[in-house]
Each structure stands twice: as C-alpha cells, then as structure tokens.
C-alpha cells in the first residue's frame, strides 16, 4: 500500500532511550506512527545497530508493521553541515520520488548538530517539502507528547549555533564573542565565550568573574601558567610566527623568576642571564636557549616562514617538546582551552531552540 508517513532520522547517542525517557527517534515514532523509518547512521551508530539492532528494534516495538531502512553515512566529516546538506537532499529527493503522496517527516533532534542544522535548512527551503520535528528535552517540557513542529525561525538559531561551534572549536573567541552577544544560547555559555576571549589575551582580571561557578577558575597571580596554556592554542592553530614571538617573554620571565634577582641587576642579554642558572636547570632548560638563539632571533629580525618542522630543524626541539617543558615548569594545563570549548559546545548543543 502507499505509505502515508516517512520518517527520516539521523541517530544520536540519546537514541533509542536516554535515562528512562524516549530518545527523539522513539518519541517521534510513538506519536507520529510513520509507515517507513529511514535511519541515517554514522559509523559509530552503524556499529551499535549491527551488534543488537537496537534502533530498528526500538522502532518496530512500537509498530511491528513499520518498515525500517538503514543508510550508513558515507560522509567523512559528520560535523560539517555544508557537506551533509547535499547528502541529505539526495536521500530526501529519492524518498519523495518513491513515495510521492507521503508526508516526509524529519527528526531534527537526533544526530550531530551539523545533521540537525542541515535538515532544518532543507526543511526551510522546501527542497523537497518536509515537516521537521524537534523533540523537547523532558527537563523543559512535562507533557506526554514532546514533539514540536519546527518553524523556519528555528533555522536561524541552529545556524547561529553551528557558526558559534565552528568559531569556538577553532579558538576564534573574539568572533565567537561577537556572535554570542545576539545568539540564542544559555547565559552560562555566553559568559564562557566572553571569558575565553579575555583569558586568551591574558586579561585575567576581566576573565576571572566569567568563570565563577565553573571548573575553569582564573587566578590572576598565575600569569605564566595562563600564558603557556594560551601558547598551546597558537601551536594548535599553526600560527608559528606568533608562537615564536610569544614564547620569548614567557621564557624570559621564567628565567628571571628562577634567578630571584631584581631585574635591574640582571644582564640585558638573555644568554647571559640563562648562564646564571644552576647547572641542573641550565641542562633541563637548554631547549629554551636553543630556541632563542636559532629560531626566535631570526623570527624577530627577518622575514621568515615558520612551521613546526622548520622550528625543530633549526633548534632541534619540536614546539610540542618546548611546550611540555614550559607546562612542567609553570604547572600549566595545555588542555585548558579544549576543556572550555567542550563545555561551551555541550551547553549550546543541550539547550532548547527557544530559550
């Protein structure tokens, strides 16, 4: 017989059930009773399905007659909505052609945020005509039916969040800060974005109140360790000239503090000051002197092109090795900004579209 309703559903970590509640996939099947369910499975979710058919069995437990079709993702990066849009459009166009009289439903709650954004975009532009459905979190909606038809207004929210995620994950905090000021995100996430921007530029007093109540407290007295944590961002972004120029004042302050001598009484040249360290410290920190003499001076006074390989070739030490030594000497956390990013993304992804 002709199918009346087709559900296209990415599958996410909260499917089929989460904490005793329906996941979005199961909840839509429960309340919309589709005749056909098309599951879009990432590699991880396909492996889960292969083990025990948990997603297809959950749908069929609500309607034994439902037809379940599975599509394993061929997209290498399931976190890019621009890649997923043509993939999803092709699938939805095929379904629309195969079932021309059926209502095509989209689960816009399961899957990665990029999958959700891609489906919302396709729904908003009607390519092909679909009905997008969001399933509200039980924390925010107490009614039995938590399915909410998604309007095009939600497209802006999802695209804002997708853009914010990209900026944050690329450590572009100033851009993220501008976007966060008008974005529909939790206030706690907004403060973390603002704080990350201030913290990365070492405005520790400004950043301190932004992180109150979070695991990422700021101590303005620990300026060296904060500078090393921010230096790791430059390494990850591959901005090597900035890396080379930023490492110098950190090492300079580190050596001066270890010597414990008033700055006015210290030699002006770094190699001379380095030579005043005890033998054990000089041996341990020799990579800093090698970097200063063979990389930093060239970067400061000549037009040079730098990358991680060139730095290692020139001074014999990789940026990773230099940062490891600095982190050990200052007790810096090189994972700090990745942890902050993960918390921001978690809060933004977990928030309802309408705050």
Secondary structure, DSSP 8 states (H G I E B T S, - for coil): ---SEEEEEE--TT-SEETTEE-HHHHHHHHH--SEEEEEE-HHHHHHHHHH-HHHHHHHHH-TT-EEEEEE---S-TT-HHHHHHHHHHHHHHHHHHTTTSEEEEE-SSS-HHHHHHHHHHHHHTSS--EEEEE--TTT--SS--EEE--THHHHHHHHHHHHHHHHHTT-HHHHHHHHTTSS--HHHHHHHHHHHHHHTT-HHHHHGGGTTSS----TT-HHHHHHHHHHHHHHHT-HHHHHHHHHHHHHHHHHHHHT--GGGS-SSHHHHHTTS-HHHHHHTHHHHHHIIIIIHHHHHS-----HHHHHHHHS--HHHHHHHHHHHHT--TTHHHHHHHHHHHHHHHS-S--
